[in-house]
Amino acid sequence: MTDAPYRLTMPRELTTSVVFSSPHSGRNYPGAFLQQSMLNERQVRTSEDAFVDLLYQTAPDAGAPLLVALAPRAFVDLNRASDELDPAVIEGLGKISPNPRVSSGLGVIPRVVANGRAIRSGKMPIAEAQTRINHYWWPYHDRLTTLLHDAHARFGHAILIDCHSMPHEALDNLTRRGKARPQVVLGDRFGASASQHIVDHIEAAFQNAGLHVVRNSPFAGGYITQHYGRPSRHQHAVQIEIDRSLYMNEQLIRPNGNFDAFCSLMQRVIAEIADLGRSQQKLAAE
């Protein structure tokens, strides 16, 4: 496993206030981690937003930075607060406040992957958990904070696109008979993390590509949108969840036959979203 906490690709020329971030697509699994796991490699990868970094790889061509996690979500979850620690998986913790994400095994050091399957047996020392957080969580968020600060200083505002994917089955309960199945879920924490006209623009970009979009159900946004979305300060954050079956075989965790075509579709969507960051600059100047 590479020791780098993330990969940042900057555009040749920064022309938009939009920053793209992919916190769950990391796939560099430490050998010791896999050896300690009760799961095989395919099972442990089920919580990974596989290939999302590749879906957004043209963001720098559109003038925007692309920040990508390298450590996998099953190892350390960058979409959780650094203090969302699970006493069921980390020994030596003091009293912690109740937290539904931690209780379900999805803290910053996850206890389970998809379908509630336990990653390991027994607990790890708190020092091991803290090492993961110090080496991967903090550098990623420090860099993301800097990117948003720089965008805000340059353009007068910043727009964070938090890039994720969702299992096809996650939308089973949202699909009514005779109705179109949602393919993209935009999360703005019900308006708390981004201005409506920004979410409207992002929704239109996906709709123009022929995709069916819904908002905030079942995913309204996690720690990243909650922490970074500050519309009153002209800093907006929108989580994007894309149905994995559109571009990958979920059972084999491999790109499917539609992968290249979907990447081309995403290139057009990304360009439209990047344009939003330029149009906002014009509005701010007027």
Secondary structure, DSSP 4 states (H G I P E B T S, - for coil): --S-SEEEE--SS---SEEEEESS------HHHHHHBSS-HHHHGGGS-TTHHHHTTTTGGGT--EEEE-S-TTT--TTS-TT---TTTEET-------HHHHTT-SSS-SB-GGG-BSBSS-EEHHHHHHHIIIIIHHHHHHHHHHHHHHHHHHS-EEEEEEEEE-GGGGGGG--TTSPPP-EEEE-TTTTSS-HHHHHHHHHHHHHTT--EEESSS----HHHHHH-BGGGTEEEEEEEEEGGGTEETTTTEE-TTHHHHHHHHHHHHHHHHHHHHHHHHHHH-
